[in-house]
Amino acid sequence: MTAFLRFIKPGDWAVLLACAAGTAALAPIAFSGGAAEKAVVRRDGVVVAELPLTQARRIEVAGAMGTMGTTVSEVQPGRARVASDPGPRQYCVRQGWLTQPNAIAICAPSHISLSIAGRASSHDSLAY
């Protein structure tokens, strides 16, 4: 590694520093999804409800676990969360409040997801 560093000249360091600074400055712009506007609740990929983030609401959705219970999603001004889920590990409940566009909480056993949508979608939050 030290043998490689002796070939880097001061101009090379300046270019690397400029590229790093440019990347750091543009990253927030490139990955922002606009302002968070609504919470989207899905079951098996189908939209069940779209709730605006301007008023407090609760919605209960029966999941794939059937008689074990329902998944409760809660919306407060500017944020949303999964309040309760019948799943055993509670990962989606532990996700907490979602505030950023493209944030998502997935309740896998129930096949329910809660995501935050903004005006513009900057990128997919899930990759298959």
N, CA, C and O atoms as a GROMACS GRO file, in nm:
protein
  512
    1MET      N    1   0.082  -0.118   0.000
    1MET     CA    2   0.000   0.000   0.000
    1MET      C    3   0.087   0.126   0.000
    1MET      O    4   0.057   0.220  -0.073
    2THR      N    5   0.192   0.129   0.080
    2THR     CA    6   0.277   0.247   0.084
    2THR      C    7   0.351   0.266  -0.048
    2THR      O    8   0.383   0.380  -0.083
    3ALA      N    9   0.380   0.159  -0.120
    3ALA     CA   10   0.444   0.172  -0.251
    3ALA      C   11   0.352   0.243  -0.349
    3ALA      O   12   0.398   0.318  -0.435
    4PHE      N   13   0.223   0.221  -0.337
    4PHE     CA   14   0.125   0.286  -0.424
    4PHE      C   15   0.115   0.435  -0.393
    4PHE      O   16   0.102   0.516  -0.484
    5LEU      N   17   0.119   0.472  -0.266
    5LEU     CA   18   0.103   0.611  -0.226
    5LEU      C   19   0.213   0.702  -0.278
    5LEU      O   20   0.191   0.822  -0.294
    6ARG      N   21   0.331   0.649  -0.305
    6ARG     CA   22   0.439   0.736  -0.354
    6ARG      C   23   0.415   0.783  -0.497
    6ARG      O   24   0.480   0.878  -0.542
    7PHE      N   25   0.324   0.718  -0.571
    7PHE     CA   26   0.293   0.760  -0.708
    7PHE      C   27   0.185   0.867  -0.714
    7PHE      O   28   0.161   0.924  -0.821
    8ILE      N   29   0.119   0.896  -0.603
    8ILE     CA   30   0.014   0.997  -0.600
    8ILE      C   31   0.078   1.134  -0.577
    8ILE      O   32   0.147   1.156  -0.478
    9LYS      N   33   0.053   1.224  -0.670
    9LYS     CA   34   0.109   1.359  -0.666
    9LYS      C   35   0.011   1.454  -0.598
    9LYS      O   36  -0.105   1.418  -0.580
   10PRO      N   37   0.054   1.574  -0.560
   10PRO     CA   38  -0.035   1.671  -0.494
   10PRO      C   39  -0.159   1.705  -0.577
   10PRO      O   40  -0.267   1.725  -0.520
   11GLY      N   41  -0.147   1.711  -0.708
   11GLY     CA   42  -0.262   1.738  -0.793
   11GLY      C   43  -0.364   1.625  -0.786
   11GLY      O   44  -0.485   1.650  -0.792
   12ASP      N   45  -0.316   1.500  -0.772
   12ASP     CA   46  -0.406   1.386  -0.759
   12ASP      C   47  -0.487   1.396  -0.629
   12ASP      O   48  -0.607   1.368  -0.627
   13TRP      N   49  -0.420   1.436  -0.522
   13TRP     CA   50  -0.490   1.452  -0.394
   13TRP      C   51  -0.595   1.562  -0.405
   13TRP      O   52  -0.704   1.550  -0.348
   14ALA      N   53  -0.565   1.670  -0.477
   14ALA     CA   54  -0.660   1.780  -0.493
   14ALA      C   55  -0.783   1.733  -0.570
   14ALA      O   56  -0.896   1.769  -0.534
   15VAL      N   57  -0.764   1.654  -0.674
   15VAL     CA   58  -0.878   1.602  -0.751
   15VAL      C   59  -0.961   1.507  -0.664
   15VAL      O   60  -1.084   1.515  -0.666
   16LEU      N   61  -0.898   1.419  -0.588
   16LEU     CA   62  -0.970   1.328  -0.500
   16LEU      C   63  -1.049   1.405  -0.394
   16LEU      O   64  -1.164   1.370  -0.364
   17LEU      N   65  -0.990   1.509  -0.337
   17LEU     CA   66  -1.058   1.590  -0.237
   17LEU      C   67  -1.178   1.664  -0.298
   17LEU      O   68  -1.283   1.672  -0.236
   18ALA      N   69  -1.160   1.718  -0.419
   18ALA     CA   70  -1.270   1.787  -0.486
   18ALA      C   71  -1.385   1.691  -0.518
   18ALA      O   72  -1.502   1.727  -0.502
   19CYS      N   73  -1.354   1.571  -0.561
   19CYS     CA   74  -1.457   1.471  -0.590
   19CYS      C   75  -1.531   1.430  -0.462
   19CYS      O   76  -1.654   1.416  -0.463
   20ALA      N   77  -1.459   1.412  -0.354
   20ALA     CA   78  -1.522   1.375  -0.227
   20ALA      C   79  -1.612   1.487  -0.177
   20ALA      O   80  -1.722   1.461  -0.128
   21ALA      N   81  -1.567   1.611  -0.189
   21ALA     CA   82  -1.649   1.725  -0.146
   21ALA      C   83  -1.773   1.739  -0.232
   21ALA      O   84  -1.882   1.767  -0.181
   22GLY      N   85  -1.759   1.720  -0.363
   22GLY     CA   86  -1.875   1.726  -0.452
   22GLY      C   87  -1.976   1.617  -0.423
   22GLY      O   88  -2.097   1.641  -0.425
   23THR      N   89  -1.928   1.498  -0.396
   23THR     CA   90  -2.017   1.387  -0.363
   23THR      C   91  -2.092   1.415  -0.234
   23THR      O   92  -2.212   1.391  -0.225
   24ALA      N   93  -2.022   1.464  -0.134
   24ALA     CA   94  -2.085   1.494  -0.005
   24ALA      C   95  -2.188   1.606  -0.019
   24ALA      O   96  -2.292   1.602   0.047
   25ALA      N   97  -2.161   1.703  -0.103
   25ALA     CA   98  -2.255   1.815  -0.121
   25ALA      C   99  -2.379   1.773  -0.199
   25ALA      O  100  -2.488   1.825  -0.172
   26LEU      N  101  -2.366   1.683  -0.295
   26LEU     CA  102  -2.479   1.644  -0.378
   26LEU      C  103  -2.559   1.526  -0.325
   26LEU      O  104  -2.671   1.503  -0.371
   27ALA      N  105  -2.506   1.451  -0.231
   27ALA     CA  106  -2.576   1.333  -0.180
   27ALA      C  107  -2.714   1.366  -0.121
   27ALA      O  108  -2.810   1.295  -0.152
   28PRO      N  109  -2.729   1.469  -0.038
   28PRO     CA  110  -2.863   1.499   0.015
   28PRO      C  111  -2.964   1.533  -0.095
   28PRO      O  112  -3.082   1.500  -0.083
   29ILE      N  113  -2.918   1.598  -0.199
   29ILE     CA  114  -3.008   1.634  -0.308
   29ILE      C  115  -3.047   1.510  -0.388
   29ILE      O  116  -3.163   1.494  -0.426
   30ALA      N  117  -2.952   1.423  -0.412
   30ALA     CA  118  -2.977   1.305  -0.494
   30ALA      C  119  -3.069   1.205  -0.425
   30ALA      O  120  -3.146   1.136  -0.492
   31PHE      N  121  -3.064   1.196  -0.293
   31PHE     CA  122  -3.141   1.096  -0.222
   31PHE      C  123  -3.263   1.150  -0.149
   31PHE      O  124  -3.325   1.077  -0.072
   32SER      N  125  -3.298   1.275  -0.170
   32SER     CA  126  -3.417   1.328  -0.105
   32SER      C  127  -3.539   1.293  -0.189
   32SER      O  128  -3.533   1.295  -0.312
   33GLY      N  129  -3.647   1.262  -0.124
   33GLY     CA  130  -3.771   1.228  -0.193
   33GLY      C  131  -3.874   1.337  -0.178
   33GLY      O  132  -3.994   1.311  -0.195
   34GLY      N  133  -3.833   1.457  -0.148
   34GLY     CA  134  -3.927   1.564  -0.127
   34GLY      C  135  -3.980   1.558   0.015
   34GLY      O  136  -3.927   1.487   0.100
   35ALA      N  137  -4.085   1.634   0.039
   35ALA     CA  138  -4.146   1.635   0.172
   35ALA      C  139  -4.236   1.513   0.188
   35ALA      O  140  -4.302   1.470   0.094
   36ALA      N  141  -4.239   1.459   0.309
   36ALA     CA  142  -4.327   1.347   0.338
   36ALA      C  143  -4.471   1.396   0.337
   36ALA      O  144  -4.504   1.493   0.406
   37GLU      N  145  -4.558   1.331   0.260
   37GLU     CA  146  -4.696   1.377   0.246
   37GLU      C  147  -4.800   1.278   0.296
   37GLU      O  148  -4.902   1.319   0.352
   38LYS      N  149  -4.776   1.149   0.275
   38LYS     CA  150  -4.879   1.052   0.312
   38LYS      C  151  -4.818   0.920   0.353
   38LYS      O  152  -4.705   0.886   0.316
   39ALA      N  153  -4.895   0.846   0.431
   39ALA     CA  154  -4.858   0.710   0.471
   39ALA      C  155  -4.939   0.614   0.384
   39ALA      O  156  -5.059   0.632   0.366
   40VAL      N  157  -4.872   0.513   0.332
   40VAL     CA  158  -4.938   0.415   0.246
   40VAL      C  159  -4.931   0.279   0.314
   40VAL      O  160  -4.823   0.229   0.346
   41VAL      N  161  -5.048   0.219   0.337
   41VAL     CA  162  -5.058   0.087   0.398
   41VAL      C  163  -5.091  -0.012   0.288
   41VAL      O  164  -5.186   0.007   0.211
   42ARG      N  165  -5.012  -0.120   0.281
   42ARG     CA  166  -5.034  -0.223   0.179
   42ARG      C  167  -5.050  -0.359   0.245
   42ARG      O  168  -4.990  -0.387   0.349
   43ARG      N  169  -5.132  -0.444   0.182
   43ARG     CA  170  -5.143  -0.585   0.220
   43ARG      C  171  -5.121  -0.667   0.095
   43ARG      O  172  -5.193  -0.651  -0.004
   44ASP      N  173  -5.023  -0.754   0.099
   44ASP     CA  174  -4.985  -0.836  -0.017
   44ASP      C  175  -4.956  -0.748  -0.139
   44ASP      O  176  -4.985  -0.787  -0.252
   45GLY      N  177  -4.899  -0.630  -0.116
   45GLY     CA  178  -4.860  -0.540  -0.224
   45GLY      C  179  -4.973  -0.454  -0.278
   45GLY      O  180  -4.949  -0.369  -0.363
   46VAL      N  181  -5.095  -0.474  -0.231
   46VAL     CA  182  -5.210  -0.396  -0.276
   46VAL      C  183  -5.236  -0.283  -0.175
   46VAL      O  184  -5.238  -0.306  -0.055
   47VAL      N  185  -5.254  -0.162  -0.226
   47VAL     CA  186  -5.277  -0.047  -0.138
   47VAL      C  187  -5.411  -0.062  -0.068
   47VAL      O  188  -5.516  -0.074  -0.133
   48VAL      N  189  -5.408  -0.060   0.064
   48VAL     CA  190  -5.528  -0.069   0.146
   48VAL      C  191  -5.575   0.071   0.184
   48VAL      O  192  -5.695   0.100   0.184
   49ALA      N  193  -5.480   0.159   0.217
   49ALA     CA  194  -5.515   0.295   0.258
   49ALA      C  195  -5.400   0.389   0.230
   49ALA      O  196  -5.283   0.352   0.239
   50GLU      N  197  -5.435   0.512   0.196
   50GLU     CA  198  -5.340   0.623   0.185
   50GLU      C  199  -5.387   0.730   0.281
   50GLU      O  200  -5.494   0.788   0.263
   51LEU      N  201  -5.307   0.756   0.384
   51LEU     CA  202  -5.345   0.849   0.489
   51LEU      C  203  -5.257   0.973   0.486
   51LEU      O  204  -5.134   0.960   0.489
   52PRO      N  205  -5.315   1.092   0.480
   52PRO     CA  206  -5.232   1.213   0.480
   52PRO      C  207  -5.162   1.229   0.615
   52PRO      O  208  -5.217   1.192   0.719
   53LEU      N  209  -5.043   1.284   0.612
   53LEU     CA  210  -4.965   1.305   0.735
   53LEU      C  211  -4.999   1.438   0.802
   53LEU      O  212  -4.918   1.491   0.878
   54THR      N  213  -5.117   1.490   0.776
   54THR     CA  214  -5.157   1.618   0.834
   54THR      C  215  -5.247   1.604   0.955
   54THR      O  216  -5.263   1.700   1.030
   55GLN      N  217  -5.306   1.486   0.976
   55GLN     CA  218  -5.396   1.467   1.088
   55GLN      C  219  -5.376   1.329   1.151
   55GLN      O  220  -5.330   1.235   1.085
   56ALA      N  221  -5.410   1.319   1.278
   56ALA     CA  222  -5.392   1.193   1.350
   56ALA      C  223  -5.502   1.094   1.313
   56ALA      O  224  -5.621   1.127   1.310
   57ARG      N  225  -5.459   0.969   1.283
   57ARG     CA  226  -5.554   0.862   1.250
   57ARG      C  227  -5.494   0.728   1.286
   57ARG      O  228  -5.372   0.714   1.299
   58ARG      N  229  -5.580   0.630   1.301
   58ARG     CA  230  -5.539   0.490   1.323
   58ARG      C  231  -5.616   0.404   1.223
   58ARG      O  232  -5.732   0.432   1.192
   59ILE      N  233  -5.550   0.301   1.175
   59ILE     CA  234  -5.615   0.208   1.084
   59ILE      C  235  -5.576   0.066   1.124
   59ILE      O  236  -5.461   0.038   1.156
   60GLU      N  237  -5.675  -0.022   1.122
   60GLU     CA  238  -5.652  -0.162   1.152
   60GLU      C  239  -5.671  -0.242   1.023
   60GLU      O  240  -5.770  -0.226   0.952
   61VAL      N  241  -5.574  -0.330   0.995
   61VAL     CA  242  -5.579  -0.412   0.874
   61VAL      C  243  -5.559  -0.557   0.914
   61VAL      O  244  -5.462  -0.591   0.982
   62ALA      N  245  -5.652  -0.642   0.871
   62ALA     CA  246  -5.637  -0.786   0.897
   62ALA      C  247  -5.528  -0.840   0.805
   62ALA      O  248  -5.534  -0.822   0.683
   63GLY      N  249  -5.430  -0.905   0.864
   63GLY     CA  250  -5.318  -0.957   0.786
   63GLY      C  251  -5.338  -1.100   0.744
   63GLY      O  252  -5.447  -1.157   0.760
   64ALA      N  253  -5.234  -1.160   0.690
   64ALA     CA  254  -5.238  -1.296   0.643
   64ALA      C  255  -5.243  -1.397   0.756
   64ALA      O  256  -5.270  -1.515   0.733
   65MET      N  257  -5.218  -1.353   0.878
   65MET     CA  258  -5.218  -1.445   0.991
   65MET      C  259  -5.360  -1.475   1.038
   65MET      O  260  -5.379  -1.552   1.132
   66GLY      N  261  -5.458  -1.414   0.973
   66GLY     CA  262  -5.598  -1.445   0.997
   66GLY      C  263  -5.647  -1.416   1.137
   66GLY      O  264  -5.651  -1.300   1.179
   67THR      N  265  -5.685  -1.520   1.209
   67THR     CA  266  -5.750  -1.504   1.339
   67THR      C  267  -5.656  -1.457   1.449
   67THR      O  268  -5.702  -1.426   1.559
   68MET      N  269  -5.527  -1.452   1.422
   68MET     CA  270  -5.432  -1.411   1.527
   68MET      C  271  -5.444  -1.263   1.560
   68MET      O  272  -5.400  -1.222   1.668
   69GLY      N  273  -5.500  -1.183   1.472
   69GLY     CA  274  -5.516  -1.041   1.504
   69GLY      C  275  -5.496  -0.952   1.383
   69GLY      O  276  -5.482  -0.998   1.270
   70THR      N  277  -5.497  -0.824   1.411
   70THR     CA  278  -5.483  -0.725   1.306
   70THR      C  279  -5.358  -0.641   1.331
   70THR      O  280  -5.306  -0.635   1.442
   71THR      N  281  -5.314  -0.577   1.226
   71THR     CA  282  -5.201  -0.485   1.234
   71THR      C  283  -5.257  -0.345   1.246
   71THR      O  284  -5.341  -0.304   1.165
   72VAL      N  285  -5.212  -0.271   1.346
   72VAL     CA  286  -5.262  -0.135   1.370
   72VAL      C  287  -5.153  -0.036   1.330
   72VAL      O  288  -5.041  -0.042   1.382
   73SER      N  289  -5.185   0.054   1.239
   73SER     CA  290  -5.094   0.160   1.197
   73SER      C  291  -5.147   0.292   1.251
   73SER      O  292  -5.268   0.316   1.251
   74GLU      N  293  -5.057   0.376   1.295
   74GLU     CA  294  -5.094   0.505   1.354
   74GLU      C  295  -5.024   0.617   1.279
   74GLU      O  296  -4.905   0.609   1.248
   75VAL      N  297  -5.100   0.722   1.251
   75VAL     CA  298  -5.046   0.840   1.182
   75VAL      C  299  -5.063   0.961   1.273
   75VAL      O  300  -5.171   0.986   1.326
   76GLN      N  301  -4.956   1.036   1.289
   76GLN     CA  302  -4.956   1.164   1.360
   76GLN      C  303  -4.905   1.267   1.260
   76GLN      O  304  -4.844   1.230   1.160
   77PRO      N  305  -4.928   1.394   1.284
   77PRO     CA  306  -4.879   1.494   1.189
   77PRO      C  307  -4.728   1.481   1.162
   77PRO      O  308  -4.647   1.497   1.253
   78GLY      N  309  -4.693   1.452   1.037
   78GLY     CA  310  -4.555   1.442   0.994
   78GLY      C  311  -4.488   1.308   1.015
   78GLY      O  312  -4.370   1.294   0.984
   79ARG      N  313  -4.560   1.208   1.069
   79ARG     CA  314  -4.498   1.078   1.094
   79ARG      C  315  -4.601   0.967   1.100
   79ARG      O  316  -4.721   0.992   1.115
   80ALA      N  317  -4.553   0.844   1.088
   80ALA     CA  318  -4.640   0.726   1.095
   80ALA      C  319  -4.562   0.609   1.151
   80ALA      O  320  -4.439   0.605   1.142
   81ARG      N  321  -4.634   0.512   1.209
   81ARG     CA  322  -4.569   0.393   1.264
   81ARG      C  323  -4.666   0.277   1.265
   81ARG      O  324  -4.788   0.295   1.253
   82VAL      N  325  -4.611   0.157   1.282
   82VAL     CA  326  -4.693   0.039   1.308
   82VAL      C  327  -4.701   0.030   1.460
   82VAL      O  328  -4.600   0.006   1.526
   83ALA      N  329  -4.821   0.049   1.515
   83ALA     CA  330  -4.838   0.050   1.659
   83ALA      C  331  -4.840  -0.091   1.718
   83ALA      O  332  -4.786  -0.114   1.826
   84SER      N  333  -4.903  -0.185   1.646
   84SER     CA  334  -4.905  -0.323   1.694
   84SER      C  335  -4.922  -0.418   1.577
   84SER      O  336  -4.979  -0.384   1.473
   85ASP      N  337  -4.871  -0.540   1.596
   85ASP     CA  338  -4.877  -0.643   1.493
   85ASP      C  339  -4.876  -0.778   1.562
   85ASP      O  340  -4.809  -0.795   1.663
   86PRO      N  341  -4.950  -0.877   1.509
   86PRO     CA  342  -4.952  -1.008   1.574
   86PRO      C  343  -4.828  -1.093   1.547
   86PRO      O  344  -4.819  -1.205   1.597
   87GLY      N  345  -4.735  -1.044   1.469
   87GLY     CA  346  -4.614  -1.120   1.436
   87GLY      C  347  -4.530  -1.148   1.560
   87GLY      O  348  -4.535  -1.072   1.656
   88PRO      N  349  -4.453  -1.257   1.558
   88PRO     CA  350  -4.377  -1.296   1.676
   88PRO      C  351  -4.257  -1.208   1.708
   88PRO      O  352  -4.225  -1.191   1.826
   89ARG      N  353  -4.190  -1.152   1.611
   89ARG     CA  354  -4.066  -1.078   1.638
   89ARG      C  355  -4.083  -0.926   1.649
   89ARG      O  356  -3.994  -0.858   1.700
   90GLN      N  357  -4.193  -0.874   1.602
   90GLN     CA  358  -4.226  -0.732   1.617
   90GLN      C  359  -4.126  -0.638   1.551
   90GLN      O  360  -4.107  -0.526   1.598
   91TYR      N  361  -4.062  -0.681   1.442
   91TYR     CA  362  -3.964  -0.595   1.375
   91TYR      C  363  -4.028  -0.466   1.323
   91TYR      O  364  -3.970  -0.359   1.335
   92CYS      N  365  -4.148  -0.477   1.266
   92CYS     CA  366  -4.211  -0.357   1.210
   92CYS      C  367  -4.254  -0.260   1.321
   92CYS      O  368  -4.254  -0.139   1.299
   93VAL      N  369  -4.290  -0.311   1.437
   93VAL     CA  370  -4.326  -0.225   1.549
   93VAL      C  371  -4.200  -0.157   1.603
   93VAL      O  372  -4.203  -0.038   1.637
   94ARG      N  373  -4.091  -0.231   1.611
   94ARG     CA  374  -3.964  -0.176   1.660
   94ARG      C  375  -3.903  -0.073   1.566
   94ARG      O  376  -3.816   0.004   1.606
   95GLN      N  377  -3.949  -0.070   1.442
   95GLN     CA  378  -3.899   0.028   1.344
   95GLN      C  379  -3.925   0.170   1.395
   95GLN      O  380  -3.848   0.261   1.365
   96GLY      N  381  -4.032   0.188   1.471
   96GLY     CA  382  -4.063   0.318   1.529
   96GLY      C  383  -4.130   0.411   1.430
   96GLY      O  384  -4.189   0.368   1.331
   97TRP      N  385  -4.120   0.539   1.459
   97TRP     CA  386  -4.185   0.640   1.376
   97TRP      C  387  -4.109   0.658   1.246
   97TRP      O  388  -3.987   0.672   1.246
   98LEU      N  389  -4.180   0.657   1.136
   98LEU     CA  390  -4.123   0.684   1.004
   98LEU      C  391  -4.152   0.829   0.969
   98LEU      O  392  -4.267   0.873   0.979
   99THR      N  393  -4.051   0.903   0.930
   99THR     CA  394  -4.069   1.045   0.899
   99THR      C  395  -4.018   1.083   0.761
   99THR      O  396  -4.062   1.183   0.704
  100GLN      N  397  -3.925   1.005   0.706
  100GLN     CA  398  -3.863   1.040   0.579
  100GLN      C  399  -3.935   0.974   0.462
  100GLN      O  400  -3.981   0.860   0.475
  101PRO      N  401  -3.945   1.042   0.348
  101PRO     CA  402  -4.003   0.978   0.229
  101PRO      C  403  -3.926   0.853   0.193
  101PRO      O  404  -3.803   0.848   0.206
  102ASN      N  405  -3.996   0.753   0.146
  102ASN     CA  406  -3.942   0.622   0.106
  102ASN      C  407  -3.903   0.534   0.224
  102ASN      O  408  -3.848   0.426   0.202
  103ALA      N  409  -3.929   0.576   0.347
  103ALA     CA  410  -3.907   0.490   0.462
  103ALA      C  411  -4.018   0.385   0.465
  103ALA      O  412  -4.130   0.412   0.424
  104ILE      N  413  -3.984   0.265   0.514
  104ILE     CA  414  -4.082   0.158   0.511
  104ILE      C  415  -4.065   0.067   0.632
  104ILE      O  416  -3.953   0.043   0.678
  105ALA      N  417  -4.177   0.017   0.683
  105ALA     CA  418  -4.178  -0.083   0.788
  105ALA      C  419  -4.257  -0.202   0.733
  105ALA      O  420  -4.371  -0.187   0.690
  106ILE      N  421  -4.196  -0.320   0.735
  106ILE     CA  422  -4.257  -0.438   0.677
  106ILE      C  423  -4.288  -0.539   0.787
  106ILE      O  424  -4.200  -0.580   0.862
  107CYS      N  425  -4.414  -0.579   0.795
  107CYS     CA  426  -4.458  -0.684   0.886
  107CYS      C  427  -4.470  -0.811   0.802
  107CYS      O  428  -4.576  -0.840   0.747
  108ALA      N  429  -4.361  -0.886   0.792
  108ALA     CA  430  -4.355  -0.999   0.700
  108ALA      C  431  -4.457  -1.108   0.728
  108ALA      O  432  -4.523  -1.152   0.634
  109PRO      N  433  -4.475  -1.155   0.853
  109PRO     CA  434  -4.573  -1.262   0.874
  109PRO      C  435  -4.715  -1.221   0.837
  109PRO      O  436  -4.794  -1.304   0.793
  110SER      N  437  -4.748  -1.094   0.854
  110SER     CA  438  -4.883  -1.045   0.825
  110SER      C  439  -4.901  -1.001   0.680
  110SER      O  440  -5.013  -0.978   0.635
  111HIS      N  441  -4.790  -0.988   0.607
  111HIS     CA  442  -4.791  -0.940   0.468
  111HIS      C  443  -4.840  -0.796   0.460
  111HIS      O  444  -4.902  -0.756   0.362
  112ILE      N  445  -4.812  -0.717   0.564
  112ILE     CA  446  -4.853  -0.577   0.570
  112ILE      C  447  -4.727  -0.490   0.567
  112ILE      O  448  -4.626  -0.523   0.628
  113SER      N  449  -4.736  -0.378   0.495
  113SER     CA  450  -4.626  -0.282   0.496
  113SER      C  451  -4.682  -0.141   0.512
  113SER      O  452  -4.793  -0.111   0.468
  114LEU      N  453  -4.603  -0.057   0.576
  114LEU     CA  454  -4.637   0.084   0.593
  114LEU      C  455  -4.520   0.164   0.538
  114LEU      O  456  -4.406   0.144   0.579
  115SER      N  457  -4.549   0.253   0.445
  115SER     CA  458  -4.442   0.335   0.387
  115SER      C  459  -4.484   0.481   0.385
  115SER      O  460  -4.602   0.514   0.390
  116ILE      N  461  -4.384   0.567   0.378
  116ILE     CA  462  -4.406   0.711   0.369
  116ILE      C  463  -4.378   0.753   0.225
  116ILE      O  464  -4.274   0.718   0.169
  117ALA      N  465  -4.470   0.827   0.167
  117ALA     CA  466  -4.454   0.872   0.029
  117ALA      C  467  -4.440   1.024   0.027
  117ALA      O  468  -4.502   1.096   0.105
  118GLY      N  469  -4.356   1.071  -0.065
  118GLY     CA  470  -4.337   1.214  -0.086
  118GLY      C  471  -4.388   1.253  -0.223
  118GLY      O  472  -4.448   1.172  -0.294
  119ARG      N  473  -4.363   1.376  -0.261
  119ARG     CA  474  -4.405   1.422  -0.394
  119ARG      C  475  -4.332   1.349  -0.504
  119ARG      O  476  -4.392   1.306  -0.602
  120ALA      N  477  -4.202   1.336  -0.486
  120ALA     CA  478  -4.120   1.272  -0.588
  120ALA      C  479  -4.054   1.150  -0.528
  120ALA      O  480  -4.003   1.155  -0.416
  121SER      N  481  -4.054   1.042  -0.601
  121SER     CA  482  -3.987   0.921  -0.554
  121SER      C  483  -3.845   0.923  -0.605
  121SER      O  484  -3.822   0.914  -0.726
  122SER      N  485  -3.748   0.934  -0.513
  122SER     CA  486  -3.610   0.945  -0.556
  122SER      C  487  -3.549   0.811  -0.591
  122SER      O  488  -3.461   0.802  -0.676
  123HIS      N  489  -3.598   0.705  -0.526
  123HIS     CA  490  -3.546   0.571  -0.554
  123HIS      C  491  -3.641   0.469  -0.493
  123HIS      O  492  -3.724   0.503  -0.408
  124ASP      N  493  -3.629   0.346  -0.536
  124ASP     CA  494  -3.708   0.239  -0.477
  124ASP      C  495  -3.651   0.206  -0.340
  124ASP      O  496  -3.530   0.202  -0.322
  125SER      N  497  -3.739   0.183  -0.245
  125SER     CA  498  -3.691   0.147  -0.112
  125SER      C  499  -3.669  -0.003  -0.102
  125SER      O  500  -3.603  -0.050  -0.009
  126LEU      N  501  -3.722  -0.078  -0.196
  126LEU     CA  502  -3.703  -0.223  -0.198
  126LEU      C  503  -3.643  -0.262  -0.331
  126LEU      O  504  -3.681  -0.208  -0.435
  127ALA      N  505  -3.552  -0.354  -0.329
  127ALA     CA  506  -3.491  -0.404  -0.453
  127ALA      C  507  -3.513  -0.555  -0.458
  127ALA      O  508  -3.489  -0.626  -0.360
  128TYR      N  509  -3.558  -0.602  -0.571
  128TYR     CA  510  -3.582  -0.746  -0.586
  128TYR      C  511  -3.475  -0.806  -0.673
  128TYR      O  512  -3.477  -0.926  -0.698
   0.00000   0.00000   0.00000
